Amino acid sequence: MEITLSSAGLKDWDGSVLIIGIFEGELEKQIQSFALPYKSYLNHRIKEQNFNAKVGEITCFDLPENSPRKLILVGLGEAKDLLINDLRNAAALSARASVGNNGKLGIYFPWDLFEPESATKAVGEAIRLALFKDLRFKSNPDPFLKADVVELIGINKSAEKSLSTISPICSGVELARELVGAPPNSITPTTLAEAAVQISKEYSLEAKVLNKEECEAKGMGAYLAVAQGSDLEPKFIHLIYKTKGPIKRRLAMVGKGLTFDSGGYNLKVGAAQIDMMKFDMGGSAAVIGAARAIAELKPANLEAHFIVAACENMINGSAVHPGDIVKASNGKTIEINNTDAEGRLTLADALVYACALEPDAIVDLATLTGACVIALGDEIAGLWTENDQLAAELINAANDSGEGIWRMPLQRSYKEGLKSMLADIKNTGPRAGGSITAGLFLQEFVQKSIPWAHIDIAGTVWAEKDRGLDPAGATGYGVRTLVKWACDQANK
């Protein structure tokens, strides 16, 4: 899909489908101001369909002539309340309404209310991502007709430079969606590592993949304890982006990489939806997707490390038992009182590895706790960090990218719940505050001198139905936030 700017007026625009954002109130006056043909016809149809232009309201018309063939009006609500995220959602909703029409799609929004580059990027990403459809595993997929070209009509030409960022970022999100959406017999630790290596070859990243023996040599007892119940070998993935010239910022991004999570001997049952545990590698998908996007964008002054401890959590005669004690690579011993709290064990050794790189900051993303879903639902990820500056950077990056995030507390007194009689720490605490104690557990494996943040994406990794930019299925959450954060850091 090609996304461009158009200097044509609405009256002269030539394409298949035209989308216009409409404010609530004085609809007839707005239609008159657009200088469109068929004004009386449109006013009649709008009244007939009782379209009031409330936020998210949409109506479509087939026009009597050939160009455009279809007109889509999308409600923006009241002008005084309009936010850039409303443009994203309106663009996504109306783009989906255009499915079934190929050719050229035009979109006309009140661009002058926003900074042109931001509006262009937001709407361009929204349209492309809303039209994503994963048909890889269908033997005879239905035809999926969508626009070949998208033209943003009437926006200032100064926005043109932001167009070049849309494709790399969306490609990273789409890669993450494909990784998460693939079944667990397709994405295994080995194939995930192969996908990362392939990206490194295509976009000139450095790649290291450690096998089981190499991880044993580094003392990664927590990570390998999770992997030992599977017949599939673990793969520890490390991609590196390094700009030519001076390095001003060195960052590490760590993603949880459970390609399937049965829960181990604490088997997932009932509402746990074991069949969906292919998405337990959503953090790793976000990190690998971000690596692909950053490598294509080529921000200056930046060294970025992308780290994934990939494995399965399965059950066999060698699987870890509830009650086992293992040792992580920083020497801390861990009593495993719940084998279904496995992601934090793999992250423990991944975070120790990341600290050894001496980065300026570390961010981890993980589908870590159901408790976070209960707290924040499926549109907002939880953010834990004691570093106010890092928190502000990530919140700003998420807001600019249209990804929901909310800072949560690292309540130190809750660490009492992780005390073990036999080991240094248990891998789970009481049920209450479960997402907080998970963050506190991870904190034990990060050097205090390194700013660190944990983002729990358990709710945001998957959409049960179409929502905003995200079609039903894997969302690719986190890619846009990580890319924006990294690029902002590079520009410091």
Secondary structure per residue as TSV (DSSP state, phi and psi in degrees):
chain	resnum	aa	ss	phi	psi
A	1	M	-	360.0	129.3
A	2	E	E	-101.0	131.0
A	3	I	E	-115.8	123.6
A	4	T	E	-135.4	172.3
A	5	L	E	-101.1	146.5
A	6	S	E	-124.1	132.4
A	7	S	-	-91.7	-1.5
A	8	A	-	-68.4	148.0
A	9	G	-	-79.0	164.4
A	10	L	T	-58.4	-37.3
A	11	K	T	-65.1	-32.5
A	12	D	T	-100.5	-5.3
A	13	W	-	-65.7	137.9
A	14	D	-	-121.1	109.0
A	15	G	S	-169.1	-172.5
A	16	S	S	-89.0	-46.2
A	17	V	E	-131.5	131.4
A	18	L	E	-115.7	127.9
A	19	I	E	-110.3	130.9
A	20	I	E	-128.7	130.2
A	21	G	E	-82.7	131.9
A	22	I	E	-122.3	133.1
A	23	F	-	-82.3	150.2
A	24	E	S	-69.0	133.6
A	25	G	S	95.7	140.9
A	26	E	-	54.3	49.2
A	27	L	H	-63.7	-42.9
A	28	E	H	-61.9	-40.0
A	29	K	H	-63.1	-40.2
A	30	Q	H	-65.4	-43.4
A	31	I	H	-59.6	-40.3
A	32	Q	H	-62.6	-39.9
A	33	S	H	-70.3	-20.6
A	34	F	T	-77.9	-8.1
A	35	A	T	54.9	39.2
A	36	L	-	-89.1	153.2
A	37	P	S	-71.6	168.3
A	38	Y	-	62.1	36.2
A	39	K	H	-61.4	-43.6
A	40	S	H	-66.0	-37.4
A	41	Y	H	-62.2	-44.7
A	42	L	H	-65.3	-44.8
A	43	N	H	-60.8	-39.0
A	44	H	H	-64.1	-45.4
A	45	R	H	-67.4	-37.8
A	46	I	H	-61.1	-45.0
A	47	K	H	-66.0	-39.5
A	48	E	H	-61.6	-38.7
A	49	Q	T	-92.0	1.4
A	50	N	T	55.9	43.6
A	51	F	-	-83.4	124.0
A	52	N	-	-115.9	0.4
A	53	A	-	66.0	28.4
A	54	K	-	-68.9	160.8
A	55	V	T	-55.0	125.2
A	56	G	T	83.8	-7.0
A	57	E	-	-73.7	142.6
A	58	I	E	-143.9	145.5
A	59	T	E	-145.3	147.6
A	60	C	E	-127.6	144.8
A	61	F	E	-132.8	136.7
A	62	D	E	-87.1	125.5
A	63	L	-	-87.8	153.1
A	64	P	S	-68.8	-20.7
A	65	E	S	-108.0	-176.1
A	66	N	S	-85.8	-20.1
A	67	S	S	-139.8	115.4
A	68	P	S	-74.5	159.6
A	69	R	S	-76.4	-31.0
A	70	K	E	-136.2	142.1
A	71	L	E	-117.2	130.2
A	72	I	E	-118.6	121.2
A	73	L	E	-104.2	130.7
A	74	V	E	-123.8	132.0
A	75	G	E	-74.8	135.6
A	76	L	-	-110.9	2.1
A	77	G	-	73.4	-156.5
A	78	E	-	-80.9	139.9
A	79	A	G	-58.1	-37.3
A	80	K	G	-67.7	-18.9
A	81	D	G	-100.9	-1.1
A	82	L	-	-68.9	128.8
A	83	L	-	-117.3	161.3
A	84	I	H	-64.4	-28.3
A	85	N	H	-68.1	-27.9
A	86	D	H	-65.6	-36.5
A	87	L	H	-63.5	-42.7
A	88	R	H	-57.4	-51.1
A	89	N	H	-65.9	-39.2
A	90	A	H	-65.1	-40.9
A	91	A	H	-63.9	-43.2
A	92	A	H	-64.7	-45.7
A	93	L	H	-62.5	-46.3
A	94	S	H	-72.3	-31.5
A	95	A	H	-62.9	-40.4
A	96	R	H	-64.5	-34.3
A	97	A	H	-68.8	-16.4
A	98	S	T	-87.5	-7.0
A	99	V	T	-60.0	139.0
A	100	G	T	106.5	-7.4
A	101	N	-	-123.4	120.8
A	102	N	-	-96.2	-168.7
A	103	G	S	91.8	-138.6
A	104	K	E	-110.6	132.6
A	105	L	E	-112.9	131.4
A	106	G	E	-113.3	145.0
A	107	I	E	-134.1	129.3
A	108	Y	E	-123.6	112.6
A	109	F	-	-123.3	167.8
A	110	P	-	-75.3	71.8
A	111	W	G	-59.8	-32.4
A	112	D	G	-67.5	-8.6
A	113	L	G	-83.2	-6.6
A	114	F	S	-134.1	162.2
A	115	E	-	-64.8	126.0
A	116	P	H	-55.8	-41.9
A	117	E	H	-65.3	-42.0
A	118	S	H	-65.0	-42.7
A	119	A	H	-65.5	-42.1
A	120	T	H	-60.6	-47.8
A	121	K	H	-63.7	-45.2
A	122	A	H	-62.2	-48.4
A	123	V	H	-73.2	-39.7
A	124	G	H	-60.7	-46.6
A	125	E	H	-62.9	-42.1
A	126	A	H	-60.2	-45.1
A	127	I	H	-65.2	-47.5
A	128	R	H	-64.3	-45.2
A	129	L	H	-71.0	-33.2
A	130	A	H	-66.5	-26.4
A	131	L	T	-94.7	5.6
A	132	F	-	-67.3	136.8
A	133	K	-	-144.7	126.4
A	134	D	-	-93.7	105.9
A	135	L	-	-112.0	15.7
A	136	R	T	-62.4	-32.0
A	137	F	T	-103.4	11.0
A	138	K	-	-96.4	130.7
A	139	S	S	-73.9	-29.9
A	140	N	S	-141.5	71.4
A	141	P	-	-66.6	144.8
A	142	D	-	-64.0	146.4
A	143	P	-	-57.9	136.8
A	144	F	-	-119.9	91.3
A	145	L	-	-84.5	127.4
A	146	K	-	-146.2	170.0
A	147	A	-	-62.1	140.2
A	148	D	S	-86.2	-34.1
A	149	V	E	-130.5	136.3
A	150	V	E	-117.6	126.6
A	151	E	E	-115.1	126.7
A	152	L	E	-90.7	113.4
A	153	I	E	-93.1	128.4
A	154	G	T	83.8	9.2
A	155	I	-	-88.1	151.3
A	156	N	-	-61.0	137.4
A	157	K	G	-61.8	-18.5
A	158	S	G	-62.7	-16.2
A	159	A	G	-79.1	-5.3
A	160	E	G	-60.0	-36.4
A	161	K	G	-67.2	-22.2
A	162	S	G	-76.6	-15.4
A	163	L	H	-61.7	-33.4
A	164	S	H	-68.5	-16.6
A	165	T	H	-87.6	-18.4
A	166	I	H	-65.5	-49.2
A	167	S	H	-64.3	-47.4
A	168	P	H	-58.7	-43.3
A	169	I	H	-67.3	-46.1
A	170	C	H	-65.0	-35.7
A	171	S	H	-63.5	-37.4
A	172	G	H	-65.5	-41.9
A	173	V	H	-65.2	-43.8
A	174	E	H	-64.9	-37.4
A	175	L	H	-60.9	-46.1
A	176	A	H	-60.9	-41.5
A	177	R	H	-62.1	-41.0
A	178	E	H	-68.4	-37.0
A	179	L	H	-65.7	-45.6
A	180	V	H	-70.5	-38.3
A	181	G	H	-74.3	-19.3
A	182	A	S	-68.8	145.3
A	183	P	-	-68.8	159.5
A	184	P	T	-69.6	-14.6
A	185	N	T	-85.0	-4.8
A	186	S	T	-102.1	-46.0
A	187	I	S	-102.5	102.0
A	188	T	-	-109.9	173.0
A	189	P	H	-54.0	-38.9
A	190	T	H	-69.6	-46.2
A	191	T	H	-70.9	-29.6
A	192	L	H	-64.0	-43.7
A	193	A	H	-63.5	-40.0
A	194	E	H	-63.9	-39.0
A	195	A	H	-63.2	-41.3
A	196	A	H	-64.4	-42.2
A	197	V	H	-65.2	-39.0
A	198	Q	H	-62.4	-40.9
A	199	I	H	-61.9	-41.2
A	200	S	H	-61.9	-35.5
A	201	K	H	-71.9	-39.5
A	202	E	H	-74.3	-29.1
A	203	Y	H	-124.2	20.7
A	204	S	T	58.9	44.8
A	205	L	-	-96.3	153.5
A	206	E	E	-80.2	145.5
A	207	A	E	-136.2	135.2
A	208	K	E	-129.8	135.5
A	209	V	E	-128.9	114.0
A	210	L	E	-89.4	134.6
A	211	N	-	-88.8	-177.5
A	212	K	H	-58.5	-45.0
A	213	E	H	-64.6	-38.9
A	214	E	H	-68.3	-34.6
A	215	C	H	-70.2	-37.1
A	216	E	H	-61.8	-40.8
A	217	A	H	-64.1	-26.3
A	218	K	T	-90.7	2.7
A	219	G	T	74.3	28.5
A	220	M	-	-81.4	65.4
A	221	G	H	-70.6	-29.5
A	222	A	H	-70.9	-48.6
A	223	Y	H	-61.1	-47.3
A	224	L	H	-70.9	-24.8
A	225	A	H	-63.4	-39.2
A	226	V	H	-66.7	-42.2
A	227	A	H	-71.9	-19.8
A	228	Q	T	-70.5	-14.7
A	229	G	T	-86.6	-0.3
A	230	S	S	-110.0	148.4
A	231	D	S	-75.2	-12.8
A	232	L	S	-91.4	135.8
A	233	E	-	-69.3	140.6
A	234	P	-	-71.5	153.4
A	235	K	E	-135.7	121.8
A	236	F	E	-98.6	114.2
A	237	I	E	-104.3	134.9
A	238	H	E	-140.1	109.7
A	239	L	E	-104.1	147.5
A	240	I	E	-132.8	125.3
A	241	Y	E	-105.2	129.6
A	242	K	E	-140.4	117.5
A	243	T	-	-70.5	154.8
A	244	K	S	-75.0	142.3
A	245	G	S	96.5	-165.8
A	246	P	-	-67.2	145.7
A	247	I	-	-104.7	119.4
A	248	K	-	-100.3	-27.5
A	249	R	E	-136.9	134.3
A	250	R	E	-118.8	119.2
A	251	L	E	-120.4	152.2
A	252	A	E	-127.9	132.9
A	253	M	E	-123.0	123.6
A	254	V	E	-117.0	129.7
A	255	G	E	-121.8	134.4
A	256	K	E	-64.7	132.8
A	257	G	E	-127.1	50.7
A	258	L	E	-83.9	102.4
A	259	T	E	-69.6	-20.1
A	260	F	E	-158.2	140.3
A	261	D	E	-128.6	102.9
A	262	S	-	-78.5	-16.2
A	263	G	-	96.2	-10.2
A	264	G	T	67.4	-149.0
A	265	Y	T	-67.1	-21.0
A	266	N	S	-87.1	64.6
A	267	L	-	-57.7	138.1
A	268	K	-	-69.1	129.5
A	269	V	-	-136.3	164.8
A	270	G	G	61.9	-125.1
A	271	A	G	-71.7	-2.1
A	272	A	G	-69.4	-14.2
A	273	Q	-	52.6	64.0
A	274	I	G	-58.5	-29.8
A	275	D	G	-66.0	-18.4
A	276	M	G	-94.7	4.7
A	277	M	G	-75.9	8.1
A	278	K	G	-66.6	-23.9
A	279	F	G	-84.8	9.1
A	280	D	G	-75.1	1.1
A	281	M	G	-107.0	23.6
A	282	G	H	-61.0	-34.3
A	283	G	H	-65.7	-42.2
A	284	S	H	-67.1	-37.1
A	285	A	H	-63.3	-40.7
A	286	A	H	-64.0	-41.1
A	287	V	H	-68.2	-42.7
A	288	I	H	-69.8	-39.0
A	289	G	H	-62.1	-40.5
A	290	A	H	-64.8	-38.5
A	291	A	H	-60.5	-43.3
A	292	R	H	-63.8	-43.0
A	293	A	H	-68.0	-45.8
A	294	I	H	-63.8	-39.8
A	295	A	H	-63.6	-33.0
A	296	E	H	-79.6	-35.6
A	297	L	H	-71.3	-30.6
A	298	K	-	56.3	56.0
A	299	P	-	-64.5	142.8
A	300	A	T	-79.5	165.2
A	301	N	T	66.1	17.6
A	302	L	E	-125.8	137.8
A	303	E	E	-121.5	123.8
A	304	A	E	-128.6	134.2
A	305	H	E	-113.6	133.9
A	306	F	E	-120.9	117.2
A	307	I	E	-126.4	131.7
A	308	V	E	-140.3	124.1
A	309	A	E	-96.5	93.8
A	310	A	E	-91.8	137.3
A	311	C	E	-170.6	176.8
A	312	E	E	-108.4	156.2
A	313	N	E	-112.7	99.7
A	314	M	-	-126.6	-178.4
A	315	I	-	-123.9	121.5
A	316	N	S	-150.0	-169.8
A	317	G	T	-66.7	-15.8
A	318	S	T	-100.9	-0.6
A	319	A	S	-65.8	151.8
A	320	V	-	-63.0	142.6
A	321	H	-	-94.9	151.2
A	322	P	T	-60.9	128.4
A	323	G	T	103.6	-12.6
A	324	D	-	-64.0	153.3
A	325	I	E	-118.8	128.8
A	326	V	E	-126.5	164.3
A	327	K	E	-118.3	127.5
A	328	A	-	-81.3	172.2
A	329	S	T	-72.6	-10.1
A	330	N	T	-95.2	6.3
A	331	G	S	93.6	-10.3
A	332	K	-	-72.1	137.7
A	333	T	E	-96.4	143.5
A	334	I	E	-129.1	125.0
A	335	E	E	-87.1	121.6
A	336	I	-	-90.2	95.6
A	337	N	S	-91.5	-3.6
A	338	N	-	-152.5	114.6
A	339	T	T	-73.4	-10.9
A	340	D	T	-88.5	2.1
A	341	A	-	-103.4	55.0
A	342	E	-	-87.4	-29.3
A	343	G	H	-60.6	-38.9
A	344	R	H	-67.7	-25.2
A	345	L	H	-71.0	-43.5
A	346	T	H	-67.0	-39.2
A	347	L	H	-66.5	-31.5
A	348	A	H	-55.2	-51.3
A	349	D	H	-71.8	-32.0
A	350	A	H	-66.2	-38.6
A	351	L	H	-69.5	-38.3
A	352	V	H	-61.2	-43.7
A	353	Y	H	-60.2	-44.2
A	354	A	H	-63.4	-40.7
A	355	C	H	-61.9	-34.8
A	356	A	H	-64.8	-18.3
A	357	L	T	-80.5	-7.7
A	358	E	-	54.4	53.6
A	359	P	-	-76.7	166.1
A	360	D	S	-77.4	-21.7
A	361	A	E	-163.8	152.0
A	362	I	E	-126.6	135.8
A	363	V	E	-127.7	129.1
A	364	D	E	-112.7	146.2
A	365	L	E	-123.1	133.8
A	366	A	E	-155.3	139.6
A	367	T	-	-79.8	78.3
A	368	L	-	-95.0	-44.2
A	369	T	-	-139.8	140.3
A	370	G	H	-65.9	-25.3
A	371	A	H	-61.1	-34.7
A	372	C	H	-67.8	-35.8
A	373	V	H	-64.8	-42.1
A	374	I	H	-61.5	-40.6
A	375	A	H	-73.0	-43.5
A	376	L	H	-120.4	-3.7
A	377	G	T	75.7	-158.4
A	378	D	T	-107.1	8.8
A	379	E	S	-116.0	-6.4
A	380	I	E	-130.8	125.8
A	381	A	E	-87.2	154.6
A	382	G	E	-94.4	141.6
A	383	L	E	-121.9	125.9
A	384	W	E	-122.2	124.9
A	385	T	-	-165.1	150.9
A	386	E	S	-96.9	-1.1
A	387	N	-	-97.9	109.9
A	388	D	H	-64.3	-38.0
A	389	Q	H	-65.2	-45.1
A	390	L	H	-63.7	-39.4
A	391	A	H	-59.3	-46.7
A	392	A	H	-63.1	-40.8
A	393	E	H	-61.6	-44.5
A	394	L	H	-72.9	-37.8
A	395	I	H	-65.1	-43.2
A	396	N	H	-62.8	-41.4
A	397	A	H	-65.0	-41.9
A	398	A	H	-66.3	-43.5
A	399	N	H	-63.3	-43.8
A	400	D	H	-64.1	-27.2
A	401	S	H	-93.5	-6.8
A	402	G	T	78.9	23.0
A	403	E	-	-109.1	128.4
A	404	G	E	-72.6	136.9
A	405	I	E	-152.3	150.1
A	406	W	E	-145.2	130.9
A	407	R	E	-76.1	133.9
A	408	M	E	-117.7	161.9
A	409	P	-	-84.3	145.9
A	410	L	-	-101.9	78.1
A	411	Q	-	-71.5	108.4
A	412	R	G	-62.4	-32.9
A	413	S	G	-64.2	-22.9
A	414	Y	G	-70.6	-12.3
A	415	K	G	-64.9	-19.6
A	416	E	G	-56.1	-35.0
A	417	G	G	-68.6	-12.0
A	418	L	G	-98.3	2.8
A	419	K	-	-69.7	139.4
A	420	S	-	-117.0	144.1
A	421	M	S	-71.5	-26.5
A	422	L	S	-112.2	-31.4
A	423	A	S	-116.3	179.9
A	424	D	S	-67.9	-32.3
A	425	I	E	-161.2	150.6
A	426	K	E	-94.8	158.8
A	427	N	S	-87.3	-9.2
A	428	T	-	-139.8	154.4
A	429	G	-	-111.7	-156.9
A	430	P	-	-63.8	164.0
A	431	R	S	-63.7	-41.9
A	432	A	T	-63.8	133.4
A	433	G	T	68.9	30.9
A	434	G	H	-62.2	-34.1
A	435	S	H	-74.6	-27.1
A	436	I	H	-72.6	-46.4
A	437	T	H	-65.5	-29.2
A	438	A	H	-63.4	-43.6
A	439	G	H	-64.1	-39.9
A	440	L	H	-65.1	-36.2
A	441	F	H	-61.5	-48.7
A	442	L	H	-60.7	-36.7
A	443	Q	H	-58.3	-26.6
A	444	E	T	-66.2	-12.9
A	445	F	T	-115.2	15.8
A	446	V	S	-119.8	134.5
A	447	Q	-	-65.3	133.7
A	448	K	T	-61.9	-24.4
A	449	S	T	-77.2	-10.3
A	450	I	S	-105.9	121.7
A	451	P	-	-57.6	132.3
A	452	W	E	-140.6	143.2
A	453	A	E	-136.7	144.2
A	454	H	E	-116.5	130.3
A	455	I	E	-119.1	117.9
A	456	D	E	-92.9	114.2
A	457	I	-	-110.0	24.4
A	458	A	T	-57.9	-36.3
A	459	G	T	-84.2	-31.7
A	460	T	T	-90.2	-9.8
A	461	V	S	-72.2	-21.1
A	462	W	E	-139.8	138.6
A	463	A	E	-113.0	125.9
A	464	E	S	-71.7	-26.3
A	465	K	S	-146.3	167.2
A	466	D	-	-54.1	132.8
A	467	R	B	-151.9	122.5
A	468	G	T	53.6	-129.5
A	469	L	T	-72.1	-16.5
A	470	D	B	-97.5	115.0
A	471	P	-	-67.3	164.1
A	472	A	S	-56.4	137.2
A	473	G	E	116.6	-153.2
A	474	A	E	-64.5	136.1
A	475	T	-	-97.6	-23.5
A	476	G	-	70.9	23.3
A	477	Y	T	-56.5	139.8
A	478	G	T	104.2	-28.3
A	479	V	H	-59.2	-51.6
A	480	R	H	-64.0	-39.2
A	481	T	H	-64.5	-46.5
A	482	L	H	-63.6	-41.7
A	483	V	H	-65.1	-46.0
A	484	K	H	-62.4	-44.2
A	485	W	H	-60.7	-47.3
A	486	A	H	-62.9	-43.8
A	487	C	H	-67.8	-36.9
A	488	D	H	-62.3	-41.9
A	489	Q	H	-64.0	-39.3
A	490	A	H	-64.4	-29.1
A	491	N	T	-91.4	4.4
A	492	K	-	-63.2	360.0
